[in-house]
Amino acid sequence: MYIATSIRIRTVLSDARRNVVAISSQLAPKQYDHYDCAKARLLDARLGGGHTERPGDGTPGRRRNPPMRRKPRGAVLPMIAVQRKGEKPLHRQIYDAFRAMILERRLQPGQQIPSTRSLADELGISRIPVLGAYAQLLAEGYIESRSGAGTFVTSSLSDQFLGARPAVAGVVNDPSSDTISRVSGLLPVERTPWFPSAGAFSVGQIAYDHFPFRVWSDLVTHHARRVRASSMNYSDPMGSEEFREVIATYLRTARAVNCEVSQIMVVNGSQHALDLSARVLLDADTPVWIEEPGYELLRHALTLSGCRLVPVPVDGEGLDVAAGVRLCPNARVAYVTPSHQYPLGATMSAARRLQLLEWAHSSGAWIVEDDYDSEYRYESMPVASMQGLDPGSRVIYIGTFSKTLFPSLRLGYMVIPPALVSRFLAVRQANDLCPSHLYQAALADFIGGGHFSRHIRKTRQLYAERRNALTQALRKEFGSEIEILGAEAGMHLVVTLPPGFSDRKISARAAQEGLWLWPLSSAYVGTDVRQGFILGFGGTKAGEMPHQVRRLRKAIRGESGYEGRPKSGH
Ligand SMILES: Cc1ncc(COP(=O)(O)O)c(C=O)c1O
C-alpha cells in the first residue's frame, strides 16, 4: 500500500503506544531494532532540535497526547510516496526521495524541509525511519540544520552537482567524450526496451514454473552450510576439479565433445567465454567472421577487442563458408552457432561443418562454437557438436547453463584446445581470477545426482508443447502473412514481417505493453536486413499463447494499420 503525503492517507490508532510498536516492529529496518530514545534525541540534537518527542517512557516516538497533525512552519511538505510493505525499508525510501528531489532541483538549495515530526505525521508512520533518513542526508551533506530554525537543503551545494540524475550520477553518457575509451564508446549506453525481462516472448526466458526449486535449494543450502576455509579461498582458475569432471562426462556423452578435464574452463556464462576468447585470440583490426544475422551480444564482446567484424551470410545450411572465403579468406576466427543458428535457427549441414574445419586448418584460423541451447531439439535427436568432428583442435567450444537451468546462475564452460589452455588461463587470471565456489558445488551434485538430465527431459517436452502452441496460434492469427523460422530447436523462433514494417518501432511500443519482441533487424550488421521478431517461448505457458499472439497481432496492427488477411482457412 502506498502512503502519500499528497493524498494524506493515514491511520490514527487510538492507542499511541500500540501505533508506534506495531509500525516500528513491522516496518522499521533491522538496524533500528535496538533504537532507543537516547539515540533519537542524539539525532534530534544534530538536526537542530525540535525533532524528537517529549520524553516519555523511553519508547521512541511515543506520544503522551493523542497524535495531532502539526502544520510545518515555513516548510512545504514535499510529495513523497512510501510503501509500507515495499522491498526497501522506509528510511531508505524517504532518503532516496529527498536525495532525488534535491539533485533534481525540485527542492532548492536553502529551502526548508519539514521537521521529522510533521513528515512522520503526514506519512502516518513512526518518526524513527524519518529520523534515520534525515541523519543520513545530514551526514552526506544534502541538508543542514540551523539551530532553532529547522532543517534546510544545504545552501552551498554546487551547481555542477545539482541537475544530475541520481541513478546515473557520475556516469559519462557521451560516447564522444575523450575521457572514456573509443571502444567502450562503441557499445550502446542504454539497454534496449526489449532486453530480456519476464513476460511474453522475452528471449532467454526459461520455464521458471517448472524448475525443481526444492532439489536445487536443498543442494545450495547443503553446500552453503558446509563451507570450509578451502572453499572460501581463491581456487583453480579453470574451475573446481569435481565440477569439471561432471561437465566433461556430460559433454562426451550428450554432445559428442572430444575433451579431457584439463581442457575445461568453468566460466560465468557464455558471454564471459565469448569475451575471454576475444581477449585471447584477437587484436585491434583482426578480421573475424560473424554470422549475419547473428547474436547481438557477441558483437558487443568483439567490439571491445577493436577487431574487424566480417558479417558472413547464413542460409538454410548455416554459415555460408564459401561466401566467408570470398569476403575475407584470412579471418583469424569464425564465431558460429552450428547446432541452432542464432537467430534464424538453421542447423549447419555436415558438408558446411567439414568445409569450415578445412578452412580453419588450412588458414590457421580458429572456430568458436557457441552451443548455447542444443539440448532442446524437438523433431530429432540433438545434433552432435562440431568440436567432436575436429581431430586437429581448432575449435573452442562454449556451452551454458542459462537455458537448461536459469540465466542468473551465470555458469557456463569452455572446452579449450590444448595449445591454448595456458593462454586462456593467463587471461582469466587477469580477468576475474576464478569462479565462485558455491554454485559449482551445488551444480556438480545436481548433475551427478541425475537431476539435470531429468530436468532436461521434462523441459524438452514442455518447451515442445509451448512451441507447438505458439506456432499454431501464429498460423491461426497470421496465416501465410508471416514466415516462421527456426522452430525445430531451442527456446525461440523467428517470425518475419511483410515489407513496409519497422520491427524496432513495433518492439519499442510493444515493450510498453509488457510484450517483449526482440527485433530481428537488430541481429544484422549490414544493410540487407529482414524485419521481424525473435520470439522466446520458454517462459510462456502453452495455454496463454493464443492470447499473447493476439496481443502481438494488435501491436503489429497498431503500428502500421496492418489488418492482415488470416483467420479464414487456417
Ligand atoms: C547465441 C547465444 N549464445 C549464448 C547465450 C547465453 O548466454 P549466457 O550464457 O551468457 O547467459 C545466448 C542467450 O540467449 C545466445 O542466444
The ligand as an SDF file (V2000), in Angstrom:
LIG
                    3D

 16 16  0  0  0  0  0  0  0  0999 V2000
   23.6750  -17.1970  -29.2230 C   0  0  0  0  0  0  0  0  0  0  0  0
   23.6820  -17.1870  -27.7220 C   0  0  0  0  0  0  0  0  0  0  0  0
   24.7800  -17.5080  -27.0620 N   0  0  0  0  0  0  0  0  0  0  0  0
   24.8040  -17.5440  -25.7140 C   0  0  0  0  0  0  0  0  0  0  0  0
   23.6920  -17.2610  -24.9650 C   0  0  0  0  0  0  0  0  0  0  0  0
   23.6780  -17.4430  -23.4620 C   0  0  0  0  0  0  0  0  0  0  0  0
   24.3570  -16.5060  -22.8220 O   0  0  0  0  0  0  0  0  0  0  0  0
   24.7860  -16.6410  -21.3010 P   0  0  0  0  0  0  0  0  0  0  0  0
   25.3420  -17.9900  -21.0310 O   0  0  0  0  0  0  0  0  0  0  0  0
   25.8400  -15.5780  -21.1880 O   0  0  0  0  0  0  0  0  0  0  0  0
   23.5930  -16.3630  -20.4630 O   0  0  0  0  0  0  0  0  0  0  0  0
   22.5520  -16.8860  -25.6000 C   0  0  0  0  0  0  0  0  0  0  0  0
   21.4010  -16.4930  -24.7810 C   0  0  0  0  0  0  0  0  0  0  0  0
   20.3560  -16.1280  -25.2320 O   0  0  0  0  0  0  0  0  0  0  0  0
   22.5260  -16.8570  -27.0090 C   0  0  0  0  0  0  0  0  0  0  0  0
   21.4080  -16.5360  -27.6410 O   0  0  0  0  0  0  0  0  0  0  0  0
  1  2  1  0
  2  3  1  0
  2 15  2  0
  3  4  2  0
  4  5  1  0
  5  6  1  0
  5 12  2  0
  6  7  1  0
  7  8  1  0
  8  9  2  0
  8 10  1  0
  8 11  1  0
 12 13  1  0
 12 15  1  0
 13 14  2  0
 15 16  1  0
M  END
$$$$
